Amino acid sequence: MKKWVDKIFAADPERGDTGERDLWAGKVAYELGDLSKAREYLDIANMKSRGRCFGVKDGKYLKFLKAK
């Protein structure tokens, strides 16, 4: 999964950036136990999307982010 995180940011750079890539990277970092990196990615995702990219299934990640 970590290899895909690097690839997702390089893939299709012309595509609009609404925080989905950062959310995905944050989830991967969180699940791998890299909480510092997870918080960084999730914070960027939240900023770019103004919170809209977090869905119902993303509750634990949003809770983690808000527990700063």
Z-matrix of the N, CA and C atoms (Angstrom, degrees):
N
C 1 1.452
C 2 1.521 1 111.40
N 3 1.332 2 115.46 1 -36.84
C 4 1.461 3 118.63 2 -178.55
C 5 1.528 4 111.29 3 -60.91
N 6 1.332 5 117.25 4 -37.30
C 7 1.469 6 121.11 5 178.88
C 8 1.521 7 110.96 6 -63.53
N 9 1.329 8 116.34 7 -36.26
C 10 1.457 9 119.92 8 -179.68
C 11 1.523 10 112.52 9 -70.52
N 12 1.306 11 116.95 10 -27.42
C 13 1.470 12 119.78 11 178.50
C 14 1.528 13 109.83 12 -60.24
N 15 1.326 14 116.79 13 -45.42
C 16 1.468 15 119.73 14 178.28
C 17 1.519 16 111.04 15 -63.34
N 18 1.320 17 116.40 16 -40.31
C 19 1.468 18 120.84 17 -177.50
C 20 1.524 19 112.32 18 -69.15
N 21 1.316 20 117.60 19 -34.71
C 22 1.462 21 119.89 20 -176.33
C 23 1.536 22 111.44 21 -66.08
N 24 1.329 23 116.48 22 -30.78
C 25 1.465 24 118.84 23 179.08
C 26 1.524 25 112.03 24 -77.77
N 27 1.331 26 116.99 25 -24.08
C 28 1.465 27 121.37 26 179.33
C 29 1.524 28 111.66 27 -88.21
N 30 1.316 29 117.67 28 -21.95
C 31 1.457 30 122.01 29 -176.50
C 32 1.528 31 111.66 30 -73.58
N 33 1.296 32 115.62 31 132.81
C 34 1.464 33 123.61 32 174.77
C 35 1.534 34 113.42 33 46.47
N 36 1.328 35 116.99 34 65.70
C 37 1.474 36 119.91 35 -178.14
C 38 1.530 37 114.05 36 -64.62
N 39 1.326 38 117.40 37 -14.71
C 40 1.469 39 120.62 38 179.02
C 41 1.526 40 112.20 39 -79.86
N 42 1.327 41 116.75 40 -14.70
C 43 1.454 42 121.65 41 -178.76
C 44 1.528 43 109.97 42 -69.83
N 45 1.306 44 116.11 43 142.49
C 46 1.459 45 120.26 44 178.19
C 47 1.517 46 111.67 45 -58.33
N 48 1.303 47 116.60 46 144.64
C 49 1.462 48 121.29 47 -177.03
C 50 1.520 49 109.54 48 -108.25
N 51 1.327 50 115.78 49 101.04
C 52 1.464 51 120.76 50 -178.03
C 53 1.518 52 113.07 51 -108.48
N 54 1.336 53 116.85 52 12.40
C 55 1.449 54 120.70 53 177.47
C 56 1.516 55 114.92 54 97.50
N 57 1.337 56 117.51 55 -5.82
C 58 1.468 57 120.35 56 -178.57
C 59 1.521 58 111.91 57 -62.13
N 60 1.313 59 116.85 58 -40.12
C 61 1.461 60 120.50 59 -179.93
C 62 1.524 61 110.79 60 -66.00
N 63 1.317 62 115.81 61 -41.51
C 64 1.464 63 120.51 62 179.47
C 65 1.526 64 110.85 63 -66.86
N 66 1.334 65 116.43 64 -37.55
C 67 1.461 66 120.38 65 177.41
C 68 1.526 67 109.75 66 -62.63
N 69 1.316 68 116.74 67 -46.10
C 70 1.459 69 121.68 68 179.72
C 71 1.527 70 110.18 69 -61.00
N 72 1.332 71 116.99 70 -45.64
C 73 1.468 72 121.48 71 179.46
C 74 1.526 73 110.54 72 -63.87
N 75 1.319 74 116.99 73 -37.97
C 76 1.458 75 121.11 74 178.27
C 77 1.517 76 112.41 75 -65.40
N 78 1.319 77 116.18 76 -39.63
C 79 1.464 78 120.37 77 177.13
C 80 1.520 79 110.75 78 -62.85
N 81 1.323 80 116.44 79 -44.31
C 82 1.465 81 120.62 80 179.51
C 83 1.527 82 110.10 81 -61.97
N 84 1.321 83 117.23 82 -48.15
C 85 1.467 84 120.92 83 179.98
C 86 1.527 85 110.72 84 -60.47
N 87 1.314 86 116.79 85 -41.84
C 88 1.470 87 121.14 86 179.25
C 89 1.522 88 110.89 87 -60.72
N 90 1.309 89 116.26 88 -48.62
C 91 1.464 90 120.83 89 -177.39
C 92 1.529 91 112.32 90 -67.79
N 93 1.335 92 117.00 91 -25.86
C 94 1.457 93 120.74 92 176.86
C 95 1.529 94 112.36 93 -86.48
N 96 1.337 95 116.32 94 -2.63
C 97 1.458 96 120.50 95 176.69
C 98 1.520 97 115.37 96 88.70
N 99 1.322 98 117.31 97 6.17
C 100 1.464 99 121.22 98 178.26
C 101 1.528 100 107.94 99 -90.38
N 102 1.322 101 115.68 100 76.41
C 103 1.462 102 121.30 101 -171.66
C 104 1.523 103 113.33 102 -67.44
N 105 1.304 104 117.77 103 -30.77
C 106 1.459 105 120.99 104 177.43
C 107 1.527 106 110.34 105 -64.13
N 108 1.320 107 115.75 106 -47.71
C 109 1.469 108 120.86 107 179.79
C 110 1.528 109 109.64 108 -68.24
N 111 1.326 110 117.06 109 -38.01
C 112 1.465 111 121.01 110 178.57
C 113 1.520 112 110.54 111 -59.55
N 114 1.317 113 116.31 112 -46.50
C 115 1.464 114 119.85 113 179.97
C 116 1.527 115 111.06 114 -61.86
N 117 1.325 116 116.18 115 -40.18
C 118 1.462 117 120.79 116 179.06
C 119 1.530 118 110.86 117 -60.70
N 120 1.327 119 116.62 118 -50.80
C 121 1.468 120 120.83 119 -179.57
C 122 1.526 121 111.60 120 -64.68
N 123 1.324 122 116.81 121 -44.60
C 124 1.464 123 119.93 122 -178.11
C 125 1.521 124 111.50 123 -65.89
N 126 1.305 125 117.58 124 -35.23
C 127 1.461 126 121.47 125 177.09
C 128 1.527 127 110.44 126 -64.48
N 129 1.323 128 116.19 127 -42.57
C 130 1.474 129 120.71 128 177.99
C 131 1.526 130 109.77 129 -64.27
N 132 1.335 131 116.85 130 -44.54
C 133 1.468 132 121.03 131 178.97
C 134 1.521 133 110.78 132 -59.73
N 135 1.311 134 116.61 133 -42.88
C 136 1.462 135 121.49 134 179.52
C 137 1.523 136 111.03 135 -64.26
N 138 1.313 137 116.27 136 -41.69
C 139 1.462 138 120.74 137 -179.94
C 140 1.543 139 110.84 138 -66.08
N 141 1.326 140 116.20 139 -48.84
C 142 1.468 141 120.18 140 -177.09
C 143 1.525 142 112.11 141 -63.47
N 144 1.323 143 116.76 142 -38.86
C 145 1.465 144 120.40 143 -175.07
C 146 1.522 145 113.03 144 -96.94
N 147 1.332 146 115.44 145 -4.70
C 148 1.470 147 121.01 146 -174.00
C 149 1.524 148 110.34 147 55.06
N 150 1.343 149 114.81 148 38.15
C 151 1.457 150 121.70 149 176.75
C 152 1.516 151 115.65 150 85.11
N 153 1.328 152 117.04 151 -7.33
C 154 1.461 153 120.06 152 -174.19
C 155 1.520 154 114.52 153 -73.53
N 156 1.320 155 119.00 154 -20.77
C 157 1.464 156 119.52 155 -177.04
C 158 1.524 157 112.30 156 -79.92
N 159 1.322 158 117.78 157 -11.63
C 160 1.457 159 121.28 158 178.10
C 161 1.524 160 108.86 159 -84.24
N 162 1.328 161 115.98 160 115.40
C 163 1.456 162 121.16 161 178.74
C 164 1.518 163 111.42 162 -97.96
N 165 1.311 164 116.01 163 -174.03
C 166 1.460 165 122.38 164 -179.60
C 167 1.528 166 110.94 165 -58.39
N 168 1.319 167 117.27 166 -40.22
C 169 1.464 168 121.65 167 -177.99
C 170 1.532 169 112.77 168 -72.35
N 171 1.313 170 117.14 169 -10.70
C 172 1.463 171 121.82 170 -176.87
C 173 1.525 172 113.15 171 -99.19
N 174 1.309 173 117.22 172 15.94
C 175 1.462 174 121.95 173 -175.56
C 176 1.517 175 114.16 174 -55.90
N 177 1.325 176 117.54 175 -42.08
C 178 1.468 177 118.54 176 -177.07
C 179 1.526 178 111.48 177 -68.13
N 180 1.333 179 116.60 178 -30.28
C 181 1.466 180 119.55 179 179.03
C 182 1.528 181 110.76 180 -74.31
N 183 1.307 182 116.59 181 -39.38
C 184 1.460 183 120.97 182 177.58
C 185 1.536 184 110.17 183 -67.09
N 186 1.306 185 116.63 184 -40.06
C 187 1.469 186 121.02 185 177.64
C 188 1.536 187 109.85 186 -62.50
N 189 1.324 188 116.40 187 -43.26
C 190 1.463 189 121.77 188 177.45
C 191 1.525 190 110.03 189 -60.30
N 192 1.330 191 116.88 190 -44.66
C 193 1.460 192 121.08 191 -178.35
C 194 1.530 193 111.30 192 -64.10
N 195 1.305 194 116.43 193 -41.54
C 196 1.478 195 120.15 194 -177.05
C 197 1.530 196 112.65 195 -76.00
N 198 1.321 197 117.35 196 -11.85
C 199 1.473 198 120.98 197 -179.75
C 200 1.518 199 111.51 198 -87.03
N 201 1.320 200 117.93 199 29.88
C 202 1.474 201 122.89 200 -178.23
C 203 1.482 202 111.50 201 -53.01
